[in-house]
Amino acid sequence: MDFAIQSNCSNALTGNIEAGRDTLLFLTIVKFAEALKIQPADLFLLETSKPKDQIRQELKDIIDKLIDDIVTN
């Protein structure tokens, strides 16, 4: 829910996208990237020098920090 707020999208939309029940529109991709403070293209990296587990952990850390910032402010 906090990520939905941070990305200015509904909780239902983010949940449906996560569950594969909805598709991403370009504007939603941009909003998600802005919320994560990354470039939109970074959401679609197929080949990278970092292992997928490391990328997942880095994204989780970014999201956790965003949530902490929201809760403490």
C-alpha positions as CSV (number, residue, x, y, z in Angstrom):
1,M,0.0,0.0,0.0
2,D,2.9,2.4,0.8
3,F,4.4,1.7,-2.6
4,A,1.1,2.5,-4.2
5,I,1.0,5.8,-2.4
6,Q,4.6,6.6,-3.2
7,S,4.0,5.8,-6.9
8,N,0.7,7.7,-7.0
9,C,-1.2,4.5,-8.2
10,S,-4.0,2.7,-6.6
11,N,-3.3,-0.3,-4.3
12,A,-5.5,-2.4,-6.5
13,L,-3.5,-1.6,-9.6
14,T,-0.1,-2.3,-8.0
15,G,-1.5,-5.6,-6.5
16,N,-3.0,-6.6,-9.9
17,I,0.2,-5.9,-11.7
18,E,2.2,-7.8,-9.1
19,A,-0.2,-10.8,-9.4
20,G,-0.1,-10.6,-13.2
21,R,-3.7,-9.8,-13.6
22,D,-3.1,-6.4,-15.1
23,T,-0.6,-4.9,-17.5
24,L,1.7,-1.9,-17.1
25,L,1.0,1.3,-19.0
26,F,3.9,3.5,-19.9
27,L,2.8,6.2,-17.4
28,T,2.6,3.5,-14.7
29,I,6.2,2.3,-15.5
30,V,7.4,5.9,-15.2
31,K,5.6,6.4,-11.8
32,F,7.0,3.1,-10.5
33,A,10.5,4.1,-11.6
34,E,10.2,7.5,-10.0
35,A,9.0,6.0,-6.7
36,L,12.0,3.7,-6.8
37,K,14.4,6.5,-7.8
38,I,15.6,4.5,-10.8
39,Q,15.4,4.9,-14.6
40,P,12.3,3.2,-16.2
41,A,14.6,1.1,-18.4
42,D,16.2,-0.4,-15.2
43,L,12.9,-2.2,-14.6
44,F,13.4,-4.2,-17.8
45,L,17.1,-5.2,-17.6
46,L,17.4,-8.7,-18.8
47,E,21.1,-8.8,-19.0
48,T,23.1,-7.2,-16.2
49,S,26.4,-7.7,-14.5
50,K,24.6,-8.2,-11.2
51,P,22.8,-11.4,-10.2
52,K,19.0,-11.3,-10.1
53,D,19.0,-12.0,-6.4
54,Q,21.2,-9.0,-5.8
55,I,19.0,-6.7,-8.0
56,R,15.9,-8.0,-6.1
57,Q,17.6,-7.2,-2.8
58,E,18.6,-3.8,-3.9
59,L,15.1,-3.0,-5.1
60,K,13.7,-4.4,-1.8
61,D,16.1,-2.2,0.1
62,I,15.0,0.9,-1.9
63,I,11.3,0.1,-1.3
64,D,11.9,-0.6,2.4
65,K,13.7,2.8,2.8
66,L,10.8,4.5,1.0
67,I,8.3,2.9,3.4
68,D,10.5,3.9,6.4
69,D,10.6,7.5,5.1
70,I,6.9,7.6,4.7
71,V,6.2,6.1,8.2
72,T,8.7,8.3,10.0
73,N,7.6,11.6,8.2
